[in-house]
Amino acid sequence: MANSTPSTPSSPSSRKWSQRVTETSDALDLKHGVFKEKDPKKIARSLKSSAEHSDRRKSDPYRSAMSMLTFYINRAGDTLPKGQRKHLEDAKNELRALYDKPQRTSR
């Protein structure tokens, strides 16, 4: 049985929706290249600053910052190099520390 929707989006803009969300999020104005940083503390501090200075976010700053970080990690999927994924996962714990939230152990 043929599927009525194509398996790949037809236009370049529809294929890059997650990049557009990351770059133009209505919730946070992210520093350019924040997710390419190698220092988890820098990543966390930048996300915290962006979340706290945003007047468009719909939830508390911690949740907005963590959501954007998780969104980026999930959308990058297998294309994210293991080293950078480690930096970003470590940034989650740094973000938790900045907001005095309990740390999570690795799975």
MARSELUM-495480 format. One record per residue: x, y, z of N, C-alpha, C, CB in turn; residue number from 1; residue in one letter. Coordinates in nm, 3 decimals, always signed. Each point is the difference from the previous one (the first is absolute). Glycine has a CB too. Example, Ala and Ser with C-alpha at 12.3 -4.5 7.8 and 13.67 -1.06 7.14 Angstrom:
<pts>
+---------+---------+---------+---------+---------+---------+---------+---------+---------+---------+---------+---------+-----+------+
!      nX !      nY !      nZ !     caX !     caY !     caZ !      cX !      cY !      cZ !     cbX !     cbY !     cbZ ! pos ! code !
+---------+---------+---------+---------+---------+---------+---------+---------+---------+---------+---------+---------+-----+------+
!  +1.319 !  -0.569 !  +0.780 !  -0.089 !  +0.119 !  +0.000 !  +0.090 !  +0.120 !  +0.000 !  -0.189 !  -0.117 !  +0.125 !   1 !    A !
!  +0.154 !  +0.222 !  -0.197 !  +0.082 !  +0.119 !  +0.006 !  -0.077 !  +0.109 !  +0.073 !  +0.118 !  -0.063 !  -0.215 !   2 !    S !
+---------+---------+---------+---------+---------+---------+---------+---------+---------+---------+---------+---------+-----+------+
</pts>
This chain:
<pts>
+---------+---------+---------+---------+---------+---------+---------+---------+---------+---------+---------+---------+-----+------+
!      nX !      nY !      nZ !     caX !     caY !     caZ !      cX !      cY !      cZ !     cbX !     cbY !     cbZ ! pos ! code !
+---------+---------+---------+---------+---------+---------+---------+---------+---------+---------+---------+---------+-----+------+
!  +0.084 !  -0.118 !  +0.000 !  -0.084 !  +0.118 !  +0.000 !  +0.089 !  +0.124 !  +0.000 !  -0.184 !  -0.124 !  +0.121 !   1 !    M !
!  +0.159 !  +0.214 !  -0.212 !  +0.082 !  +0.120 !  -0.013 !  -0.042 !  +0.104 !  +0.104 !  +0.030 !  -0.045 !  -0.246 !   2 !    A !
!  +0.070 !  +0.108 !  +0.298 !  -0.023 !  +0.106 !  +0.098 !  -0.026 !  +0.129 !  -0.075 !  +0.147 !  -0.114 !  +0.171 !   3 !    N !
!  -0.245 !  +0.192 !  -0.130 !  -0.036 !  +0.120 !  -0.073 !  +0.096 !  +0.116 !  +0.026 !  -0.235 !  -0.074 !  +0.011 !   4 !    S !
!  +0.315 !  +0.066 !  +0.095 !  +0.097 !  +0.106 !  +0.026 !  +0.140 !  -0.050 !  -0.033 !  -0.148 !  +0.098 !  +0.181 !   5 !    T !
!  +0.228 !  -0.013 !  -0.242 !  +0.137 !  -0.042 !  -0.034 !  +0.082 !  -0.024 !  +0.127 !  -0.012 !  +0.130 !  -0.216 !   6 !    P !
!  +0.110 !  -0.219 !  +0.205 !  +0.082 !  -0.033 !  +0.116 !  +0.099 !  +0.111 !  +0.032 !  -0.026 !  -0.242 !  -0.055 !   7 !    S !
!  +0.057 !  +0.325 !  -0.044 !  +0.089 !  +0.113 !  +0.025 !  -0.073 !  +0.128 !  -0.038 !  +0.206 !  -0.141 !  -0.041 !   8 !    T !
!  -0.185 !  +0.244 !  +0.116 !  -0.066 !  +0.127 !  -0.032 !  +0.041 !  +0.050 !  -0.136 !  -0.010 !  +0.055 !  +0.242 !   9 !    P !
!  -0.080 !  +0.015 !  -0.311 !  +0.028 !  +0.042 !  -0.136 !  +0.081 !  +0.129 !  -0.010 !  -0.209 !  -0.112 !  -0.063 !  10 !    S !
!  +0.199 !  +0.199 !  +0.159 !  +0.073 !  +0.126 !  -0.010 !  +0.113 !  +0.006 !  +0.103 !  -0.208 !  +0.112 !  -0.085 !  11 !    S !
!  +0.316 !  -0.041 !  +0.051 !  +0.111 !  +0.012 !  +0.096 !  -0.043 !  +0.061 !  +0.132 !  +0.155 !  +0.023 !  -0.192 !  12 !    P !
!  -0.248 !  +0.072 !  +0.190 !  -0.041 !  +0.064 !  +0.125 !  -0.071 !  -0.097 !  +0.093 !  -0.019 !  +0.216 !  -0.122 !  13 !    S !
!  -0.057 !  -0.310 !  +0.066 !  -0.069 !  -0.095 !  +0.087 !  +0.096 !  -0.106 !  +0.055 !  -0.209 !  +0.038 !  -0.131 !  14 !    S !
!  +0.322 !  -0.058 !  +0.066 !  +0.098 !  -0.095 !  +0.050 !  +0.084 !  +0.059 !  +0.112 !  +0.007 !  -0.105 !  -0.225 !  15 !    R !
!  -0.004 !  +0.236 !  +0.236 !  +0.087 !  +0.068 !  +0.097 !  -0.081 !  +0.064 !  +0.113 !  +0.165 !  +0.042 !  -0.184 !  16 !    K !
!  -0.284 !  -0.092 !  +0.210 !  -0.084 !  +0.065 !  +0.100 !  +0.065 !  +0.002 !  +0.138 !  -0.199 !  -0.072 !  -0.130 !  17 !    W !
!  +0.270 !  -0.035 !  +0.166 !  +0.060 !  -0.002 !  +0.134 !  +0.114 !  +0.101 !  +0.010 !  -0.061 !  -0.243 !  +0.023 !  18 !    S !
!  +0.134 !  +0.264 !  -0.130 !  +0.104 !  +0.103 !  +0.000 !  -0.064 !  +0.138 !  +0.016 !  +0.148 !  -0.144 !  -0.147 !  19 !    Q !
!  -0.258 !  +0.165 !  +0.076 !  -0.070 !  +0.128 !  +0.010 !  -0.050 !  +0.023 !  +0.143 !  -0.068 !  -0.019 !  -0.242 !  20 !    R !
!  +0.016 !  -0.085 !  +0.307 !  -0.047 !  +0.013 !  +0.138 !  +0.116 !  +0.036 !  +0.091 !  -0.183 !  -0.165 !  -0.043 !  21 !    V !
!  +0.295 !  +0.098 !  +0.026 !  +0.117 !  +0.027 !  +0.084 !  +0.049 !  +0.144 !  -0.019 !  +0.065 !  -0.242 !  -0.012 !  22 !    T !
!  -0.066 !  +0.290 !  -0.112 !  +0.052 !  +0.132 !  -0.029 !  -0.098 !  +0.112 !  +0.030 !  +0.140 !  -0.105 !  -0.173 !  23 !    E !
!  -0.269 !  +0.079 !  +0.160 !  -0.098 !  +0.106 !  +0.013 !  -0.106 !  -0.031 !  +0.105 !  +0.039 !  +0.057 !  -0.238 !  24 !    T !
!  -0.003 !  -0.132 !  +0.337 !  -0.095 !  -0.036 !  +0.105 !  -0.069 !  +0.124 !  +0.055 !  +0.140 !  -0.199 !  +0.057 !  25 !    S !
!  -0.269 !  +0.187 !  -0.039 !  -0.076 !  +0.111 !  +0.055 !  +0.023 !  +0.012 !  +0.150 !  -0.172 !  -0.028 !  -0.180 !  26 !    D !
!  +0.230 !  -0.073 !  +0.240 !  +0.019 !  +0.001 !  +0.145 !  +0.135 !  +0.057 !  +0.041 !  -0.150 !  -0.196 !  +0.013 !  27 !    A !
!  +0.254 !  +0.166 !  -0.086 !  +0.135 !  +0.042 !  +0.040 !  +0.078 !  +0.060 !  -0.116 !  -0.001 !  -0.179 !  +0.174 !  28 !    L !
!  +0.079 !  +0.281 !  -0.144 !  +0.096 !  +0.053 !  -0.096 !  +0.134 !  -0.060 !  +0.038 !  -0.129 !  +0.219 !  -0.037 !  29 !    D !
!  +0.168 !  -0.323 !  -0.037 !  +0.123 !  -0.072 !  +0.032 !  +0.122 !  +0.068 !  -0.059 !  -0.130 !  -0.211 !  +0.010 !  30 !    L !
!  +0.239 !  +0.203 !  +0.064 !  +0.129 !  +0.048 !  -0.051 !  +0.039 !  -0.090 !  -0.118 !  +0.071 !  +0.089 !  +0.229 !  31 !    K !
!  -0.025 !  -0.029 !  -0.336 !  +0.039 !  -0.077 !  -0.119 !  +0.108 !  -0.101 !  +0.037 !  -0.058 !  +0.196 !  -0.150 !  32 !    H !
!  +0.038 !  -0.321 !  +0.112 !  +0.099 !  -0.104 !  +0.022 !  +0.003 !  -0.057 !  +0.141 !  +0.131 !  +0.109 !  -0.173 !  33 !    G !
!  -0.231 !  -0.078 !  +0.254 !  +0.002 !  -0.046 !  +0.139 !  +0.009 !  -0.153 !  +0.010 !  -0.135 !  +0.201 !  +0.063 !  34 !    V !
!  +0.071 !  -0.272 !  -0.154 !  +0.000 !  -0.146 !  +0.008 !  +0.129 !  -0.062 !  -0.055 !  -0.247 !  +0.006 !  -0.020 !  35 !    F !
!  +0.334 !  +0.075 !  -0.036 !  +0.128 !  -0.049 !  -0.051 !  +0.112 !  +0.018 !  +0.103 !  -0.075 !  +0.055 !  -0.233 !  36 !    K !
!  +0.045 !  +0.014 !  +0.342 !  +0.099 !  +0.020 !  +0.107 !  +0.048 !  -0.135 !  +0.054 !  -0.109 !  +0.219 !  +0.061 !  37 !    E !
!  +0.230 !  -0.222 !  -0.012 !  +0.054 !  -0.123 !  +0.057 !  -0.006 !  +0.000 !  +0.152 !  +0.150 !  -0.020 !  -0.197 !  38 !    K !
!  -0.174 !  +0.136 !  +0.256 !  -0.006 !  +0.012 !  +0.146 !  -0.145 !  -0.004 !  +0.046 !  +0.213 !  +0.135 !  +0.000 !  39 !    D !
!  -0.254 !  -0.244 !  +0.069 !  -0.139 !  -0.013 !  +0.046 !  -0.045 !  +0.116 !  +0.089 !  +0.029 !  -0.246 !  -0.013 !  40 !    P !
!  +0.063 !  +0.304 !  +0.090 !  -0.035 !  +0.113 !  +0.087 !  -0.036 !  +0.122 !  -0.083 !  +0.151 !  -0.089 !  +0.178 !  41 !    K !
!  -0.077 !  +0.113 !  -0.286 !  -0.030 !  +0.113 !  -0.088 !  -0.137 !  -0.018 !  -0.066 !  +0.247 !  +0.033 !  -0.041 !  42 !    K !
!  -0.273 !  -0.155 !  -0.004 !  -0.129 !  -0.030 !  -0.063 !  -0.113 !  +0.028 !  +0.098 !  +0.108 !  -0.176 !  -0.147 !  43 !    I !
!  -0.095 !  +0.123 !  +0.268 !  -0.104 !  +0.016 !  +0.102 !  -0.019 !  +0.147 !  +0.037 !  +0.053 !  -0.229 !  +0.087 !  44 !    A !
!  +0.056 !  +0.300 !  -0.068 !  -0.012 !  +0.142 !  +0.037 !  -0.065 !  +0.082 !  -0.112 !  +0.204 !  -0.024 !  +0.144 !  45 !    R !
!  -0.171 !  -0.008 !  -0.268 !  -0.058 !  +0.071 !  -0.112 !  -0.150 !  -0.028 !  -0.011 !  +0.220 !  -0.011 !  -0.120 !  46 !    S !
!  -0.259 !  -0.115 !  +0.136 !  -0.142 !  -0.034 !  -0.005 !  -0.076 !  +0.065 !  +0.115 !  +0.058 !  -0.218 !  -0.109 !  47 !    L !
!  +0.002 !  +0.219 !  +0.227 !  -0.064 !  +0.063 !  +0.116 !  -0.020 !  +0.148 !  -0.026 !  +0.105 !  -0.169 !  +0.153 !  48 !    K !
!  -0.004 !  +0.235 !  -0.202 !  -0.009 !  +0.142 !  -0.028 !  -0.108 !  +0.028 !  -0.104 !  +0.243 !  +0.026 !  +0.056 !  49 !    S !
!  -0.246 !  -0.103 !  -0.162 !  -0.100 !  +0.018 !  -0.105 !  -0.141 !  -0.019 !  +0.055 !  +0.165 !  -0.077 !  -0.170 !  50 !    S !
!  -0.182 !  -0.025 !  +0.252 !  -0.132 !  -0.030 !  +0.056 !  -0.046 !  +0.109 !  +0.097 !  +0.047 !  -0.244 !  -0.026 !  51 !    A !
!  +0.045 !  +0.293 !  +0.106 !  -0.038 !  +0.101 !  +0.099 !  -0.024 !  +0.137 !  -0.062 !  +0.132 !  -0.127 !  +0.167 !  52 !    E !
!  -0.072 !  +0.156 !  -0.281 !  -0.019 !  +0.129 !  -0.064 !  -0.116 !  -0.001 !  -0.100 !  +0.242 !  +0.042 !  +0.030 !  53 !    H !
!  -0.297 !  -0.157 !  -0.057 !  -0.110 !  -0.009 !  -0.096 !  -0.131 !  +0.043 !  +0.064 !  +0.118 !  -0.186 !  -0.119 !  54 !    S !
!  -0.191 !  +0.269 !  +0.049 !  -0.133 !  +0.037 !  +0.049 !  -0.109 !  -0.069 !  -0.082 !  +0.091 !  +0.221 !  +0.078 !  55 !    D !
!  -0.050 !  -0.316 !  -0.164 !  -0.096 !  -0.071 !  -0.085 !  -0.020 !  -0.145 !  +0.041 !  +0.064 !  +0.150 !  -0.184 !  56 !    R !
!  +0.017 !  -0.199 !  +0.276 !  -0.013 !  -0.141 !  +0.037 !  -0.132 !  -0.024 !  +0.070 !  +0.249 !  -0.020 !  +0.020 !  57 !    R !
!  -0.296 !  -0.105 !  -0.029 !  -0.130 !  -0.034 !  +0.057 !  +0.009 !  -0.075 !  +0.132 !  -0.087 !  -0.006 !  -0.230 !  58 !    K !
!  +0.205 !  -0.034 !  +0.269 !  +0.017 !  -0.070 !  +0.128 !  +0.118 !  +0.063 !  +0.074 !  -0.096 !  -0.217 !  -0.096 !  59 !    S !
!  +0.129 !  +0.159 !  +0.210 !  +0.108 !  +0.056 !  +0.079 !  +0.135 !  -0.012 !  -0.074 !  -0.127 !  -0.058 !  +0.211 !  60 !    D !
!  +0.226 !  +0.142 !  -0.175 !  +0.127 !  +0.001 !  -0.072 !  +0.070 !  -0.136 !  -0.005 !  +0.022 !  +0.236 !  +0.067 !  61 !    P !
!  -0.022 !  -0.308 !  +0.045 !  +0.066 !  -0.131 !  +0.003 !  -0.062 !  -0.093 !  -0.104 !  +0.052 !  +0.030 !  +0.244 !  62 !    Y !
!  -0.183 !  -0.038 !  -0.244 !  -0.068 !  -0.091 !  -0.093 !  +0.025 !  +0.041 !  -0.145 !  -0.176 !  -0.043 !  +0.173 !  63 !    R !
!  +0.173 !  +0.172 !  -0.201 !  +0.026 !  +0.047 !  -0.136 !  +0.141 !  -0.035 !  -0.046 !  -0.164 !  +0.185 !  +0.037 !  64 !    S !
!  +0.262 !  -0.162 !  +0.050 !  +0.139 !  -0.029 !  -0.035 !  +0.022 !  -0.150 !  -0.020 !  +0.073 !  +0.203 !  +0.129 !  65 !    A !
!  -0.125 !  -0.282 !  -0.037 !  +0.016 !  -0.146 !  -0.010 !  -0.072 !  -0.055 !  -0.122 !  +0.020 !  -0.014 !  +0.250 !  66 !    M !
!  -0.137 !  +0.069 !  -0.280 !  -0.076 !  -0.046 !  -0.117 !  +0.075 !  +0.027 !  -0.129 !  -0.211 !  +0.041 !  +0.125 !  67 !    S !
!  +0.271 !  +0.076 !  -0.135 !  +0.074 !  +0.033 !  -0.123 !  +0.122 !  -0.089 !  -0.014 !  -0.080 !  +0.238 !  +0.016 !  68 !    M !
!  +0.148 !  -0.266 !  +0.093 !  +0.118 !  -0.088 !  -0.004 !  -0.040 !  -0.142 !  -0.040 !  +0.110 !  +0.141 !  +0.177 !  69 !    L !
!  -0.215 !  -0.192 !  -0.116 !  -0.048 !  -0.134 !  -0.032 !  -0.049 !  -0.008 !  -0.144 !  -0.065 !  -0.033 !  +0.241 !  70 !    T !
!  -0.005 !  +0.136 !  -0.286 !  -0.048 !  +0.006 !  -0.138 !  +0.117 !  -0.012 !  -0.097 !  -0.195 !  +0.143 !  +0.070 !  71 !    F !
!  +0.301 !  -0.067 !  -0.045 !  +0.115 !  -0.002 !  -0.089 !  +0.065 !  -0.138 !  -0.003 !  +0.038 !  +0.243 !  +0.046 !  72 !    Y !
!  -0.019 !  -0.303 !  +0.070 !  +0.062 !  -0.132 !  +0.008 !  -0.084 !  -0.103 !  -0.075 !  +0.103 !  +0.059 !  +0.222 !  73 !    I !
!  -0.233 !  -0.057 !  -0.199 !  -0.089 !  -0.098 !  -0.063 !  -0.008 !  +0.018 !  -0.152 !  -0.131 !  -0.007 !  +0.211 !  74 !    N !
!  +0.125 !  +0.131 !  -0.257 !  -0.012 !  +0.023 !  -0.144 !  +0.131 !  -0.030 !  -0.072 !  -0.173 !  +0.173 !  +0.045 !  75 !    R !
!  +0.285 !  -0.155 !  +0.020 !  +0.129 !  -0.030 !  -0.064 !  +0.015 !  -0.150 !  -0.020 !  +0.102 !  +0.205 !  +0.104 !  76 !    A !
!  -0.158 !  -0.282 !  -0.012 !  +0.001 !  -0.146 !  -0.013 !  +0.138 !  -0.057 !  -0.020 !  -0.225 !  +0.016 !  -0.094 !  77 !    G !
!  +0.235 !  -0.108 !  -0.001 !  +0.125 !  -0.070 !  -0.026 !  +0.104 !  +0.087 !  -0.069 !  -0.131 !  -0.208 !  -0.015 !  78 !    D !
!  +0.091 !  +0.324 !  -0.036 !  +0.097 !  +0.087 !  -0.067 !  +0.086 !  +0.078 !  +0.099 !  -0.158 !  +0.019 !  -0.192 !  79 !    T !
!  +0.118 !  -0.018 !  +0.318 !  +0.076 !  +0.071 !  +0.102 !  +0.120 !  -0.085 !  +0.042 !  -0.209 !  +0.118 !  +0.082 !  80 !    L !
!  +0.331 !  -0.065 !  -0.099 !  +0.118 !  -0.077 !  +0.040 !  -0.006 !  -0.036 !  +0.150 !  +0.135 !  +0.116 !  -0.180 !  81 !    P !
!  -0.083 !  -0.234 !  +0.213 !  -0.007 !  -0.048 !  +0.139 !  +0.061 !  +0.097 !  +0.100 !  +0.008 !  -0.231 !  -0.089 !  82 !    K !
!  +0.102 !  +0.293 !  +0.052 !  +0.065 !  +0.095 !  +0.091 !  -0.089 !  +0.120 !  +0.028 !  +0.221 !  -0.074 !  -0.086 !  83 !    G !
!  -0.284 !  +0.126 !  -0.019 !  -0.087 !  +0.116 !  +0.019 !  -0.127 !  -0.039 !  +0.076 !  +0.089 !  +0.100 !  -0.212 !  84 !    Q !
!  -0.140 !  -0.220 !  +0.187 !  -0.117 !  -0.048 !  +0.075 !  +0.035 !  -0.006 !  +0.149 !  -0.080 !  -0.134 !  -0.201 !  85 !    R !
!  +0.201 !  +0.090 !  +0.234 !  +0.044 !  -0.008 !  +0.140 !  +0.003 !  +0.140 !  +0.061 !  +0.136 !  -0.207 !  -0.051 !  86 !    K !
!  -0.083 !  +0.306 !  -0.024 !  +0.004 !  +0.137 !  +0.051 !  -0.141 !  +0.051 !  +0.028 !  +0.213 !  +0.042 !  -0.128 !  87 !    H !
!  -0.306 !  -0.071 !  +0.036 !  -0.137 !  +0.047 !  +0.015 !  -0.072 !  -0.072 !  +0.115 !  -0.005 !  +0.052 !  -0.245 !  88 !    L !
!  +0.028 !  -0.182 !  +0.259 !  -0.060 !  -0.073 !  +0.112 !  +0.056 !  +0.051 !  +0.133 !  -0.031 !  -0.205 !  -0.148 !  89 !    E !
!  +0.160 !  +0.235 !  +0.150 !  +0.061 !  +0.056 !  +0.122 !  -0.057 !  +0.139 !  +0.028 !  +0.212 !  -0.131 !  -0.043 !  90 !    D !
!  -0.246 !  +0.204 !  -0.063 !  -0.059 !  +0.133 !  +0.018 !  -0.135 !  -0.009 !  +0.070 !  +0.120 !  +0.080 !  -0.206 !  91 !    A !
!  -0.190 !  -0.190 !  +0.187 !  -0.128 !  -0.019 !  +0.072 !  +0.024 !  +0.002 !  +0.150 !  -0.092 !  -0.134 !  -0.193 !  92 !    K !
!  +0.193 !  +0.060 !  +0.238 !  +0.030 !  -0.001 !  +0.144 !  +0.050 !  +0.136 !  +0.048 !  +0.054 !  -0.244 !  -0.016 !  93 !    N !
!  +0.022 !  +0.314 !  -0.067 !  +0.045 !  +0.134 !  +0.036 !  -0.120 !  +0.094 !  +0.014 !  +0.221 !  -0.039 !  -0.119 !  94 !    E !
!  -0.317 !  +0.025 !  +0.029 !  -0.121 !  +0.081 !  +0.006 !  -0.080 !  -0.031 !  +0.127 !  -0.007 !  +0.008 !  -0.253 !  95 !    L !
!  -0.002 !  -0.136 !  +0.285 !  -0.068 !  -0.039 !  +0.124 !  +0.069 !  +0.064 !  +0.121 !  -0.072 !  -0.218 !  -0.106 !  96 !    R !
!  +0.205 !  +0.218 !  +0.105 !  +0.075 !  +0.058 !  +0.112 !  -0.024 !  +0.151 !  +0.009 !  +0.176 !  -0.179 !  -0.026 !  97 !    A !
!  -0.182 !  +0.247 !  -0.088 !  -0.024 !  +0.144 !  +0.000 !  -0.137 !  +0.036 !  +0.059 !  +0.148 !  +0.018 !  -0.200 !  98 !    L !
!  -0.242 !  -0.109 !  +0.185 !  -0.136 !  +0.023 !  +0.051 !  -0.029 !  -0.078 !  +0.128 !  -0.072 !  +0.041 !  -0.235 !  99 !    Y !
!  +0.175 !  -0.096 !  +0.297 !  -0.016 !  -0.077 !  +0.124 !  -0.103 !  -0.112 !  -0.012 !  +0.063 !  +0.205 !  +0.125 ! 100 !    D !
!  -0.056 !  -0.276 !  -0.236 !  -0.087 !  -0.116 !  -0.024 !  +0.082 !  -0.126 !  +0.025 !  -0.142 !  +0.126 !  -0.171 ! 101 !    K !
!  +0.076 !  -0.238 !  +0.208 !  +0.074 !  -0.124 !  +0.025 !  +0.070 !  -0.050 !  -0.128 !  -0.165 !  -0.059 !  +0.182 ! 102 !    P !
!  +0.286 !  +0.008 !  -0.163 !  +0.078 !  -0.055 !  -0.112 !  -0.054 !  -0.137 !  -0.038 !  +0.204 !  +0.127 !  +0.075 ! 103 !    Q !
!  -0.187 !  -0.159 !  -0.201 !  -0.038 !  -0.133 !  -0.049 !  +0.126 !  -0.079 !  -0.026 !  -0.214 !  +0.088 !  -0.102 ! 104 !    R !
!  +0.208 !  -0.216 !  +0.129 !  +0.114 !  -0.087 !  -0.031 !  -0.013 !  -0.048 !  -0.142 !  +0.022 !  -0.072 !  +0.240 ! 105 !    T !
!  +0.090 !  +0.039 !  -0.303 !  -0.006 !  -0.047 !  -0.138 !  -0.064 !  -0.137 !  -0.006 !  +0.203 !  +0.133 !  -0.057 ! 106 !    S !
!  -0.265 !  -0.157 !  -0.057 !  -0.075 !  -0.127 !  -0.017 !  +0.085 !  -0.109 !  -0.055 !  -0.203 !  +0.129 !  -0.035 ! 107 !    R !
+---------+---------+---------+---------+---------+---------+---------+---------+---------+---------+---------+---------+-----+------+
</pts>
